Amino acid sequence: MPTRVLLMLALTLGAAVAAASATWASSSRSAALPLGTVSLLPGPDPQAAGGVTQAFSVACPGVQQPARGFMRTVRPAGKANGVILFFSGGGGTGYWGRGDRGREFFADLARAGKISVEVRWQDAWLTASRGEEVGPARLACRPATIIRWAHENLYRPLALSGSGLGACGFCITGNSGGATQVSYALSHYGLDSILDAVVPSGGPPHAAMAKGCLRNPAEQKYWYADSSSGTIDRSYGFIGRGEGPCSRHDPSFVPRWLADSVDTSGSDYVHPTTRVVFIFGERDRIREGFPVDYIARLRAAGSPFVSVVIAQNTPHATMSTPEGLAAFRAALLAGSPPVAARLAVQSLTVAPKRPGAGKNFLVRLVLTRTDTRAPVTAGKVTCSASVAGKAARRLRSGFRSGAAECGWALPASARGKVVSGSIRVAVGALTVSRSFR
């Protein structure tokens, strides 16, 4: 095929993917995908060295086969102050920790009071049954369900009072394909409300899947290796080598890749109280490709605690070097990030909605502080209201039952008229005001 034709084809495919990606980015899922169920099984993991293991099986809606796995747990000698889950790469069939360095790393976390839980899949979490075009987003129900189970059964029983905004707490991390597992938990399964910090490393490779599979010459930094293309295909039930659409770079499959990518089809990219720390090895070329699109999506959506850390002298296996492990220690043992103090409006209510002549009119403003997440229950409240251009007589202003309140007596002329005004709250140097009508 002539070079000019190839170039035009590449430009056309690239433009089509960009347009479709923009469409998906503006019309993501409206609700989180459903979780599955966990069944605990008897017997230890013969591959585990150290720690206590628990066998399990996860069944997910819309997925033909359950997936089996093991959790390997290392606990502190004294009282625990947090739980951290670790997910490994590829199909997740190995443990995250490696050798003496890994054992010392988990010992460090135990000395800091953390319970470490490594998840190893006996059945690769991202492989579908032959001919089952379920896709990786639905298969990610498996790790997301384990994350929820660990929160309810390992973290909640600790009855901790809270470790501070973004501090672990309850946190998850994963490398490469493990980064995909923890990222889908945020984007597609709505688990940010229970997660203090999420630390993807060397990924997620399941962002920008269309760019990775199509191999547009202008997007070479996104290209999947042949082995990775096969991994993508196995999530759609194409088990044979080279038989799937990603391996064949099939443009007709673009809508499906966009419908499953971490960065284009999720229901949640705004994580107001969850730290998201991406760790990449300095020698890992992946950091310039598909994770960039997911990071950009989070930042564009307004997630306030997104950061990127580069571990020097470190390859794609981020946990394999002292520098990589130091980055994980810093991310997982970090305290609360600084938060600008302001008054955040939780709700503004007016009653009654249809003012009547001679009746009282009430406005309530519920507030919290962003730096402490505590409700605001005291402060200076000023307000005004008018009906048809005439000021209403204020009966009271102040805090009552955890909310700023203002009340007015409405004149006889109020029947059928609109009541408009404003309420302002000052707590020291912090102020907030809202209008109503």
C-alpha positions in Angstrom: 0.0 0.0 0.0 1.5 3.5 -0.9 2.9 5.5 2.0 0.4 8.3 1.4 -2.5 5.9 1.7 -1.1 4.4 5.0 -0.6 7.9 6.4 -4.2 9.0 5.5 -5.5 5.8 7.0 -3.6 6.4 10.2 -4.8 10.0 10.5 -8.4 8.9 9.8 -8.2 6.2 12.5 -6.6 8.5 15.0 -9.2 11.2 14.4 -12.0 8.6 14.8 -10.6 7.3 18.1 -10.1 10.9 19.4 -13.7 11.8 18.5 -15.1 8.6 20.0 -13.0 9.1 23.1 -14.3 12.6 23.6 -17.9 11.3 23.2 -17.3 8.6 25.8 -15.6 11.1 28.2 -18.7 13.3 28.1 -21.2 10.4 28.4 -19.7 8.0 31.0 -21.8 5.5 32.9 -24.3 7.1 35.3 -24.0 4.4 38.0 -21.3 2.1 39.4 -21.2 -1.4 38.1 -22.5 -4.1 40.5 -20.2 -6.0 42.8 -20.3 -9.8 43.3 -20.1 -12.2 46.3 -17.1 -13.7 48.1 -17.1 -17.3 49.4 -14.3 -18.3 51.8 -12.7 -21.7 51.0 -10.7 -24.1 53.1 -7.0 -24.9 52.7 -3.7 -22.9 52.6 -1.9 -21.6 49.5 0.9 -23.9 48.6 2.7 -21.1 46.9 2.8 -18.8 49.9 6.0 -18.3 51.9 5.2 -16.6 55.2 2.1 -14.9 56.3 -1.4 -16.4 56.9 -3.4 -17.3 53.8 -7.1 -17.6 53.2 -8.6 -19.2 50.0 -11.6 -17.6 48.4 -13.8 -17.5 45.3 -15.6 -14.5 43.8 -18.7 -14.8 41.7 -19.8 -11.7 39.7 -23.0 -10.8 37.9 -22.7 -11.2 34.1 -19.6 -13.2 34.3 -19.9 -16.9 33.6 -17.2 -18.4 35.9 -16.2 -17.5 39.4 -12.5 -16.8 40.1 -10.5 -18.4 42.9 -7.7 -16.8 44.8 -5.8 -16.4 48.0 -5.2 -13.6 50.5 -1.9 -13.6 52.3 -1.9 -11.5 55.4 0.8 -10.0 57.6 -0.4 -8.4 60.8 1.4 -6.1 63.3 2.3 -7.4 66.7 0.3 -4.7 68.5 -2.9 -2.8 67.7 -3.5 -2.3 64.0 -4.3 1.2 62.6 -4.9 0.4 59.0 -5.3 -2.2 56.2 -3.5 -2.1 52.8 -4.4 -4.4 49.9 -1.7 -5.4 47.3 -2.5 -6.6 43.7 0.1 -8.0 41.3 0.4 -7.6 37.6 -0.8 -9.5 34.6 -3.6 -11.9 35.5 -2.6 -11.4 39.2 -1.6 -15.0 39.7 1.5 -14.1 41.7 2.1 -12.3 45.0 3.0 -8.6 45.0 6.0 -8.9 47.3 9.3 -10.3 46.1 12.0 -12.1 48.2 13.8 -10.6 51.2 13.0 -7.1 50.1 9.3 -7.8 50.0 9.4 -9.5 53.4 11.2 -6.5 54.9 8.8 -4.1 53.3 5.8 -5.8 54.9 7.6 -6.0 58.2 8.1 -2.2 58.0 4.4 -1.7 57.4 3.6 -4.0 60.3 5.9 -1.9 62.6 3.8 1.1 61.5 0.6 -0.7 62.5 -0.6 -1.7 59.1 -2.2 -5.0 58.1 -0.9 -6.0 54.7 -3.1 -8.2 52.5 -1.6 -9.5 49.2 -4.2 -10.9 46.8 -3.2 -13.7 44.4 -5.6 -15.0 41.8 -5.5 -18.7 41.2 -7.7 -18.1 38.2 -6.5 -15.0 36.3 -8.9 -12.2 37.2 -9.0 -10.7 33.7 -9.5 -13.8 31.6 -13.0 -14.6 30.4 -14.4 -18.0 29.4 -13.8 -18.9 25.7 -16.3 -17.0 23.6 -17.5 -14.8 26.5 -17.1 -11.2 25.3 -17.6 -9.8 28.8 -14.6 -7.4 28.8 -12.2 -6.2 31.5 -14.5 -3.6 33.1 -17.0 -6.3 34.1 -14.2 -8.7 35.0 -12.8 -6.1 37.4 -15.8 -6.9 39.6 -13.6 -9.7 40.9 -10.9 -7.5 42.6 -13.5 -4.7 43.4 -15.6 -7.3 45.3 -12.5 -8.5 47.3 -11.7 -4.9 48.1 -15.2 -4.3 49.5 -15.0 -7.6 51.4 -11.7 -6.7 53.0 -13.1 -3.3 54.1 -16.2 -4.9 55.7 -14.4 -7.9 57.3 -10.8 -6.7 58.0 -10.9 -2.9 58.3 -14.3 -2.1 59.8 -13.9 -4.5 62.8 -10.8 -2.4 63.8 -13.3 0.3 64.8 -10.8 3.1 64.1 -11.9 6.6 64.7 -10.3 7.8 61.5 -6.7 8.3 60.4 -7.0 11.7 58.7 -7.9 12.7 55.2 -6.0 10.6 52.7 -4.0 8.6 55.3 -4.2 4.8 55.5 -6.7 3.9 56.9 -8.0 1.6 54.2 -5.8 1.7 51.1 -5.1 -0.3 48.0 -2.2 -0.6 45.5 -1.3 -2.6 42.5 1.4 -2.8 39.9 0.8 -3.0 36.1 -2.3 -5.2 35.7 -2.6 -4.7 39.5 -2.8 -1.0 38.8 -5.8 -1.8 36.5 -7.5 -3.7 39.3 -7.3 -0.8 41.8 -8.1 1.8 39.1 -11.3 0.1 38.1 -12.3 0.0 41.7 -12.4 3.8 41.6 -13.7 4.5 38.1 -16.2 1.8 37.6 -17.2 0.5 41.0 -17.6 3.6 43.1 -15.4 2.5 46.0 -13.7 5.9 46.6 -15.9 6.5 49.6 -14.2 3.7 51.5 -10.7 4.3 50.2 -8.3 6.7 51.8 -5.6 6.2 49.2 -5.1 4.4 45.9 -1.6 3.8 44.6 -1.4 2.5 41.0 2.1 1.7 39.8 3.3 0.9 36.3 -0.2 1.4 34.9 -3.1 1.1 34.5 -2.6 -0.6 31.2 -6.3 -0.8 30.6 -6.6 3.0 30.0 -6.6 4.2 26.3 -7.1 0.6 25.1 -8.2 1.7 21.6 -4.9 3.6 21.1 -2.9 0.6 22.4 -4.7 -1.9 20.2 -4.9 0.0 16.9 -1.2 0.9 16.8 -1.7 4.2 15.0 1.8 5.4 13.9 1.1 8.8 15.5 0.4 7.1 18.9 3.3 4.7 19.2 3.9 5.4 22.9 0.5 3.8 23.5 1.1 0.6 21.6 0.7 -2.7 23.4 3.3 -5.4 23.0 2.0 -8.6 21.3 1.8 -10.4 24.6 -0.2 -7.5 26.1 -2.6 -7.5 23.1 -3.3 -11.1 23.8 -4.1 -10.3 27.4 -6.6 -7.7 26.3 -8.2 -10.2 23.9 -8.6 -12.9 26.6 -10.9 -10.5 28.5 -13.2 -10.8 25.6 -13.1 -14.5 25.3 -10.5 -14.7 22.5 -8.2 -17.3 24.1 -6.2 -18.5 21.0 -3.0 -16.6 20.3 -3.4 -13.8 17.7 -7.1 -14.5 17.1 -8.6 -11.5 19.0 -9.4 -7.9 17.8 -6.5 -6.3 19.7 -4.0 -8.7 18.2 -5.5 -8.0 14.8 -5.7 -4.2 15.4 -9.3 -4.3 14.3 -10.8 -0.8 14.1 -14.4 -2.2 14.2 -13.7 -3.0 17.9 -13.0 0.6 18.9 -16.4 1.2 20.4 -16.0 -1.8 22.7 -12.5 -0.8 23.9 -13.8 2.7 24.7 -16.8 1.2 26.5 -14.3 -0.7 28.8 -11.3 1.6 29.2 -10.5 2.9 32.7 -10.3 6.4 31.4 -13.4 6.6 29.1 -16.3 4.7 30.5 -16.4 4.9 34.3 -19.0 6.5 36.5 -16.7 8.3 38.8 -13.6 10.4 38.2 -14.0 12.9 41.1 -12.5 11.7 44.3 -12.6 14.5 46.8 -11.2 12.6 49.8 -9.1 10.0 48.2 -5.4 10.4 47.5 -4.4 8.9 44.1 -0.7 8.4 43.9 0.8 7.1 40.6 4.3 5.5 40.9 6.4 4.8 37.8 9.9 3.4 37.4 12.3 5.8 35.7 13.1 3.1 33.2 9.5 2.2 32.5 8.3 3.5 29.1 4.7 2.8 30.0 4.6 6.0 32.1 4.5 8.0 28.8 1.6 6.1 27.4 -1.9 4.9 28.5 -1.7 6.0 32.2 -1.3 9.6 31.0 -4.9 9.6 29.7 -6.3 8.3 33.0 -4.3 10.8 35.0 -5.5 13.6 32.8 -9.1 12.5 33.2 -8.8 12.5 37.0 -7.3 16.0 37.0 -9.8 17.4 34.5 -12.6 16.1 36.6 -11.3 17.9 39.6 -9.9 15.2 41.8 -7.8 17.3 44.2 -5.2 14.7 45.5 -3.7 13.2 42.3 0.1 13.0 42.1 2.8 11.3 40.1 6.1 9.9 41.6 9.0 8.7 39.6 11.2 6.1 41.2 14.8 6.4 40.1 16.7 3.4 38.7 13.5 1.4 38.6 11.9 -0.7 35.8 8.3 -1.6 35.1 8.3 -3.9 38.2 8.2 -0.9 40.5 8.5 -2.9 43.7 11.7 -4.6 42.5 14.2 -1.9 43.6 15.0 -0.1 46.9 14.0 3.2 45.2 10.6 1.7 44.2 9.9 0.3 47.6 10.8 3.7 49.2 8.2 5.4 47.0 5.6 2.9 48.1 6.5 3.4 51.8 6.2 7.2 51.4 2.9 6.9 49.6 1.3 4.3 51.9 2.6 5.8 55.2 2.0 9.4 54.3 -0.1 11.5 56.7 -2.9 13.7 55.7 -2.3 16.1 52.7 -2.8 19.7 53.4 -6.3 20.9 52.7 -7.3 24.5 52.2 -9.8 25.5 54.8 -13.2 26.7 53.5 -16.9 26.3 54.3 -18.6 23.8 52.0 -22.3 23.9 51.5 -24.0 20.5 52.0 -27.6 21.7 51.5 -29.8 24.8 51.3 -33.5 24.4 52.0 -36.4 26.8 52.1 -39.8 26.2 53.6 -42.5 26.5 52.8 -42.0 26.2 49.1 -45.2 28.1 48.4 -45.2 31.0 50.9 -48.6 32.1 52.2 -49.8 35.4 53.5 -49.0 35.9 57.2 -46.9 32.7 57.5 -43.3 32.3 58.6 -40.6 31.5 56.0 -37.4 29.6 57.0 -34.1 29.1 55.2 -31.6 26.4 56.5 -27.9 26.1 55.3 -25.9 23.0 56.3 -22.2 23.4 56.2 -18.9 21.4 56.8 -15.3 22.5 56.9 -13.1 21.1 54.1 -10.0 20.8 56.3 -11.5 18.8 59.1 -14.7 17.4 57.4 -16.5 18.4 60.6 -20.0 20.0 60.5 -20.2 23.7 61.2 -22.4 24.3 64.2 -21.5 27.8 65.2 -20.8 31.1 63.6 -22.2 34.5 62.7 -25.3 34.3 60.5 -26.7 37.3 58.5 -29.5 37.3 56.1 -32.1 39.2 54.2 -35.4 38.5 52.4 -37.9 40.5 50.4 -41.3 39.9 48.8 -42.2 42.0 45.8 -39.4 44.4 46.6 -40.4 44.9 50.2 -38.2 43.6 53.0 -39.7 40.8 55.2 -39.5 41.1 59.0 -36.8 38.8 60.3 -37.7 36.8 63.3 -34.4 35.0 64.0 -31.0 34.2 62.7 -28.3 31.9 64.0 -27.4 28.2 64.4 -30.0 25.6 65.4 -29.9 21.8 65.2 -26.6 21.8 63.3 -27.6 24.3 60.6 -27.5 28.1 60.0 -31.1 29.3 60.0 -33.0 32.5 59.2 -36.7 33.0 59.7 -39.0 35.8 58.6 -42.7 36.7 59.0 -44.3 37.2 55.6 -46.7 40.1 55.0 -50.2 39.6 53.7 -49.0 40.7 50.3 -46.8 37.5 50.1 -49.6 35.3 48.8 -48.5 34.0 45.3 -45.4 36.1 45.3 -41.7 35.0 45.2 -39.5 35.3 48.3 -35.9 36.1 47.4 -32.8 36.9 49.5 -29.5 35.7 50.8 -27.9 34.0 53.8 -24.3 34.5 54.8 -22.2 32.6 57.4 -18.9 33.7 58.9 -16.7 31.4 61.0 -13.6 33.4 61.9 -12.0 34.4 58.5 -14.0 31.8 56.6 -17.2 33.0 54.9 -19.8 31.6 52.6 -23.1 33.0 51.2 -25.9 31.7 49.1 -28.9 33.3 47.4 -32.4 31.9 47.3 -35.7 32.6 45.6 
